[in-house]
Amino acid sequence: MGELDGSLRLGKIGFLNVLPVYYALEKGLIEHPFEIYEGSPSELNRMIAKGDLGISAISSLEYGCNYRKYLLIPGLSISSVGKVKSVVLFSDHPVEKLDQQGILLTNKSYTSVHLLKLLFSKFWEVNPCYIRDESSSGFHFYKNYPAVLAIGDDALKLARGGKFRYQYDLGEAWHRWTGKPFVFAVWVINKRIMASLNGHMQVAYDALMAAKKFGMEHLTDIALEASSENILPYTECLEYFKQLRYDLTDEYLEGLELFFSYLVETRLLPEKPLIHFFPGS
């Protein structure tokens, strides 16, 4: 691994939203040192925390909870300025009618669950009951609940299915509340793994940046191929990719730090995380 000989494990969230970053890597269009492992955000969180991955896209909350283990990769995130389209509360009732109502929480993401709890307590000022059902991975479970938090491809499918009367986009709700972007996921390197790379991390960083650049320049091609997954048709897929933000500028970091501050205020985080980037990037 020290020579980046192909054994640097890179985590990939198994949703459409990361394709613009991973497309060139997986197609072999850009030389890179990675073995790519795919999983849900919560699965990748666990893997990189254990050191089973060297670099990964992870929930922004995972960074917040365990920031001492990681360094952020500059210039990479999955964020929104307003609607994100794939982090959505689906409900049979308007949000103000959900007081004491049961809401099924996705088991695939930490960040979205905590964002939802913040929105209910501080923005909507409603007190629902939160339900976790580890078996609720298929759409046939959703009809048993008055409201459901879904993310990623699940949310995109539910939005098209019309199973719920009301849809609340959490990226849009956050922006209405704070005026800030929301950072749903970041890319990090495990510090312990970095220590074994003998200074070769720059190669991996450059490959990720080149892959992102390629993706931003070829969104139409990527959307066309992604539409074959039957999650979104081509035009909606392209619109979705254009709606997302993949940068991590000062403006996005302000939104991230505000999120962390609210979590500390509401005791969902014990302390405010420090922002540390991979040096030399």
C-alpha positions in Angstrom: 0.0 0.0 0.0 2.9 2.4 0.7 3.6 2.5 -3.0 0.0 2.8 -4.0 0.2 -0.4 -6.0 -3.6 -0.8 -6.3 -4.3 -1.9 -2.7 -5.5 1.5 -1.5 -9.2 0.8 -0.7 -11.6 3.5 -1.7 -15.2 3.5 -0.4 -18.0 4.4 -2.8 -21.5 5.1 -1.7 -23.9 2.8 -3.6 -26.2 5.6 -4.9 -26.5 7.4 -8.2 -25.3 10.6 -6.6 -21.6 9.7 -6.5 -21.4 8.6 -10.2 -19.9 11.9 -11.4 -16.9 11.3 -9.1 -16.4 7.6 -9.7 -17.4 7.2 -13.3 -13.9 7.9 -14.8 -12.2 5.7 -12.1 -14.5 2.7 -12.7 -14.3 3.0 -16.5 -10.5 3.1 -16.4 -10.4 6.5 -18.0 -8.1 7.9 -15.4 -5.1 6.0 -13.9 -5.6 5.5 -10.2 -4.3 3.4 -7.3 -7.7 2.2 -5.9 -9.6 -0.9 -5.1 -13.2 0.4 -5.0 -15.6 -0.9 -2.4 -19.3 -0.1 -2.6 -21.7 0.2 0.3 -24.3 2.4 2.0 -23.1 5.5 3.9 -23.6 3.7 7.3 -21.6 0.7 6.0 -18.8 2.8 4.7 -18.7 4.8 8.0 -18.1 1.6 9.9 -15.5 0.3 7.5 -13.3 3.4 7.4 -13.6 3.8 11.2 -12.1 0.3 11.5 -9.4 0.9 9.0 -10.9 -1.5 6.4 -10.9 1.5 4.0 -8.2 4.0 3.4 -10.2 6.7 1.7 -14.0 6.9 1.5 -17.0 9.1 1.0 -18.8 9.1 4.4 -21.6 10.8 6.1 -20.6 14.2 7.3 -21.8 13.2 10.7 -19.3 10.4 10.8 -16.6 13.0 10.4 -18.2 15.0 13.1 -18.3 12.1 15.6 -14.8 10.8 14.9 -12.9 13.7 13.4 -9.7 12.8 15.2 -9.5 9.7 13.1 -9.8 11.4 9.7 -8.5 14.1 7.4 -10.9 15.7 5.0 -10.1 15.6 1.3 -10.4 19.2 0.0 -12.7 20.1 -2.8 -15.0 17.0 -2.5 -18.4 16.7 -1.0 -22.0 15.8 -1.8 -23.9 18.9 -0.9 -26.9 21.0 -1.9 -27.9 24.6 -2.0 -31.6 24.1 -1.6 -33.2 20.9 -3.0 -31.1 17.7 -2.9 -33.9 15.5 -4.2 -32.6 12.3 -2.6 -33.0 13.0 1.1 -36.7 13.3 1.6 -39.3 12.9 4.3 -42.4 11.3 2.8 -45.6 11.7 4.7 -49.3 11.0 4.5 -49.9 14.2 6.5 -48.5 17.8 6.5 -45.5 18.1 8.6 -47.3 20.1 11.3 -49.7 17.2 11.8 -46.9 14.7 12.6 -46.7 15.5 16.3 -46.5 12.2 18.2 -46.8 10.4 14.9 -44.4 7.5 14.0 -41.7 8.2 11.5 -39.6 5.4 10.0 -36.0 6.3 9.8 -33.7 5.1 7.1 -31.0 2.7 8.4 -28.6 3.8 5.7 -27.5 7.2 6.9 -26.6 9.0 10.1 -26.4 12.5 8.8 -29.9 12.6 7.3 -31.5 11.2 10.5 -29.8 13.9 12.7 -30.7 16.6 10.2 -34.4 15.5 10.3 -34.4 15.6 14.1 -32.9 19.1 14.0 -35.5 20.3 11.5 -38.4 18.9 13.6 -37.1 20.4 16.9 -35.9 23.8 15.7 -37.5 24.6 12.4 -40.9 22.9 12.3 -41.2 22.7 16.1 -43.0 19.4 16.0 -42.3 16.4 18.2 -42.8 13.1 16.3 -41.9 9.5 17.4 -38.9 8.1 15.7 -38.9 4.4 14.7 -36.0 2.3 13.6 -36.7 -1.0 11.9 -33.5 -2.7 10.7 -35.6 -5.0 8.5 -37.3 -2.2 6.6 -35.1 -2.3 3.5 -37.8 -2.8 0.9 -40.6 -0.5 -0.3 -43.3 -2.9 1.0 -42.5 -1.9 4.5 -43.1 1.8 4.0 -46.9 1.5 3.7 -47.0 0.6 7.4 -45.9 4.0 8.6 -47.5 7.5 8.3 -44.1 9.0 7.4 -40.7 7.7 6.2 -37.3 9.3 5.8 -35.7 7.9 2.7 -32.3 8.7 1.1 -30.4 8.0 -2.1 -32.0 5.9 -4.8 -34.8 4.8 -2.4 -35.9 8.4 -2.1 -35.7 9.0 -5.9 -37.9 5.9 -6.5 -40.4 6.8 -3.8 -40.7 10.3 -5.2 -41.7 8.9 -8.6 -44.0 6.3 -7.0 -46.5 8.7 -5.5 -47.1 6.6 -2.5 -47.1 9.6 -0.1 -49.1 12.8 -0.4 -46.4 15.1 1.0 -42.7 15.3 0.3 -40.3 17.4 2.3 -36.8 17.8 0.8 -34.4 18.1 3.7 -31.8 20.1 1.7 -34.5 22.6 0.8 -35.8 22.8 4.4 -32.3 23.4 5.8 -31.7 26.1 3.3 -35.0 27.8 4.1 -34.1 27.7 7.8 -30.4 28.7 7.7 -29.7 30.2 4.2 -26.7 27.9 4.1 -25.7 24.9 1.9 -25.9 21.5 3.5 -23.1 19.0 3.3 -24.4 15.5 3.3 -21.2 13.6 2.7 -17.5 14.2 2.6 -14.4 12.3 1.5 -11.8 11.5 4.1 -8.7 9.6 4.6 -8.1 7.4 7.7 -5.1 9.0 9.5 -3.8 5.6 10.5 -3.8 4.4 6.8 -2.2 7.6 5.7 0.8 7.0 8.0 1.5 3.9 5.9 1.5 5.6 2.6 5.0 7.0 2.8 4.1 10.3 1.4 2.3 8.9 -1.7 -1.2 10.2 -0.8 -0.8 13.0 -3.3 -1.2 10.4 -6.1 -4.6 9.3 -4.7 -5.7 12.9 -4.2 -4.8 13.9 -7.8 -6.7 10.9 -9.2 -9.8 11.9 -7.2 -9.6 15.5 -8.4 -9.1 14.4 -12.0 -12.0 12.0 -11.8 -14.3 14.7 -10.4 -13.2 17.1 -13.1 -14.0 14.5 -15.8 -17.4 13.9 -14.2 -18.4 17.5 -14.2 -17.4 17.8 -17.9 -19.3 14.7 -19.0 -22.5 14.8 -17.0 -24.6 14.1 -20.1 -22.8 10.9 -20.9 -22.9 9.8 -17.2 -26.6 10.6 -16.9 -27.3 8.6 -20.1 -25.6 5.5 -18.8 -27.1 5.9 -15.3 -30.6 6.1 -16.8 -30.2 2.4 -17.7 -30.5 1.6 -14.0 -34.2 2.4 -14.2 -34.1 4.7 -11.2 -34.5 8.0 -13.2 -35.0 8.6 -16.9 -32.2 10.4 -18.7 -33.5 14.0 -18.4 -34.4 13.7 -14.7 -31.0 12.0 -14.0 -29.1 14.8 -15.7 -31.2 17.4 -13.8 -30.4 15.5 -10.6 -26.7 15.5 -11.2 -26.8 19.2 -12.0 -28.8 19.9 -8.8 -26.1 18.3 -6.6 -22.9 20.1 -5.6 -19.6 18.3 -5.4 -17.4 21.1 -4.1 -16.3 21.9 -0.6 -15.7 25.6 -0.6 -15.7 28.0 2.4 -19.4 28.5 2.0 -20.1 24.8 2.2 -17.8 24.5 5.3 -19.8 27.3 7.0 -23.0 25.2 6.4 -21.2 22.1 7.8 -19.9 23.9 10.9 -23.4 25.3 11.5 -24.8 21.8 11.4 -22.2 20.6 13.9 -22.9 23.6 16.2 -26.6 22.8 16.2 -25.8 19.2 17.0 -23.7 20.2 20.0 -26.4 22.6 21.1 -29.0 19.8 21.1 -26.5 17.4 22.6 -26.5 15.1 19.6 -22.7 15.7 19.5 -20.5 15.9 22.6 -18.2 18.6 21.2 -17.8 20.7 18.0 -15.4 18.9 15.6 -12.3 20.6 14.2 -11.9 20.8 10.5 -8.6 19.2 9.4 -7.6 18.7 5.7 -5.2 16.3 4.2 -1.9 18.4 4.2 -0.2 19.2 0.9 -3.5 19.2 -1.0 
